[in-house]
Amino acid sequence: MDLSSRQMIVLREPQNGQYATQQVIREGAIPFGIASLHAPLAFPDIQVSVERLLT
């Protein structure tokens, strides 16, 4: 979470001490086609509201 920029940074696929993919989700974003919700890989049935995390 980057609270000063009001965004969530999702890092995936660790390789050699770095991450192969990085996704920045900002307030009001529409990841995965569902308004402002993001499903974690470990729990795909759970959706997390980015706005709720930032407030």
C-alpha positions in Angstrom: 0.0 0.0 0.0 1.3 3.4 -0.9 -1.0 5.6 1.2 0.6 8.9 0.1 -0.2 8.2 -3.6 -3.5 6.3 -2.7 -2.6 3.2 -4.6 -2.0 -0.5 -4.0 1.0 -2.1 -5.6 0.7 -5.8 -6.4 4.1 -7.6 -6.9 4.1 -11.2 -8.3 6.4 -13.8 -9.6 9.5 -13.3 -7.5 12.7 -14.1 -9.5 16.3 -13.6 -8.4 15.4 -11.1 -5.7 13.0 -9.1 -7.9 9.4 -9.4 -9.1 8.6 -10.2 -12.7 5.2 -8.5 -12.7 4.0 -5.3 -10.9 0.5 -4.0 -11.1 -0.5 -0.6 -9.7 -4.1 -0.3 -8.7 -5.4 3.2 -7.9 -8.6 4.3 -6.3 -11.4 4.0 -8.9 -9.5 1.5 -11.0 -11.5 -1.5 -12.4 -9.2 -4.5 -12.2 -10.5 -7.9 -13.4 -13.7 -6.2 -14.8 -15.2 -5.6 -11.4 -15.4 -2.0 -10.3 -12.7 -1.3 -7.6 -12.4 -4.9 -6.5 -9.3 -7.0 -6.6 -9.1 -10.8 -6.1 -6.0 -12.1 -4.4 -4.3 -15.2 -5.9 -4.4 -17.1 -2.6 -8.1 -16.5 -2.1 -9.7 -16.0 -5.5 -13.3 -16.1 -4.1 -12.6 -13.1 -1.9 -12.7 -9.6 -3.4 -10.9 -6.7 -1.8 -12.1 -3.1 -2.3 -9.1 -0.8 -2.9 -11.0 2.2 -1.8 -11.9 0.5 1.5 -8.2 -0.3 2.2 -7.2 3.3 1.5 -9.8 4.9 3.8 
